[in-house]
Amino acid sequence: MIVTETELPGCLILEPRIFEDPRGHFFESYNARNFEAETGKAGGFVQDNQSYSKYGVIRALHYQKGPDAQAKLVRVLQGRVLDVAVDLREGSPTFGKHVAVELSDDNRKQLYIPRGFAHGFSVLSETAVFFYKCDNFYNPESEGGIYYADPELAIDWGVPAHRQIVHGKDRELPGLREAEIVW
């Protein structure tokens, strides 16, 4: 696997080793031993999630607070998305900065997002199946979020405004400076 550190320390792009032949291809999408050895991160994933979305959907920007914080390993099973992670770690020199990585079934890249980040994605293809592993269980009482269109974040979701499909609760989230961020 090729591991590339993004401009946000701890947030990593992972590219699997792919074996192709006339039948198609094969790759190991996750191996706990290799993940730890090659990233230096303890996997310890306990929950897998999967979503299906249509073009223009923006699912953003969510995180779990306090002891329920989650690290995630995300990838696309079908389609293409723009995956976004925002650094919310208090005292981090990159606090409030984001990284955006295109993930697709073609490039097979994965993004590792450590605890202390908000996460979201936009769908760039007709449809997309998005998959992620979490190192902690979801707790609805610990859910937090930031307004996806906060001007301070200046995230270009890659979808024209008139084509964006955003859930009502994501439109009501506070901006970065008003959000409750507790680790």
NORQUILIN-V126924 format. One record per helix or strand of 2 or more residues. SS is the DSSP state (hx for helix, st for strand). FROM is the first residue (numbers start at 1). TO is the last residue. Records with the same first field share a line. If there is no record, write none. Layout:
BEGIN
SS = FROM-TO ; FROM-TO
END
This chain:
BEGIN
st = 2-5 ; 12-15 ; 18-21 ; 24-27 ; 47-54 ; 57-64 ; 72-78 ; 80-87 ; 98-104 ; 109-113 ; 117-123 ; 127-134 ; 143-145 ; 165-166
hx = 32-39 ; 66-68 ; 140-142 ; 161-163 ; 168-171
END
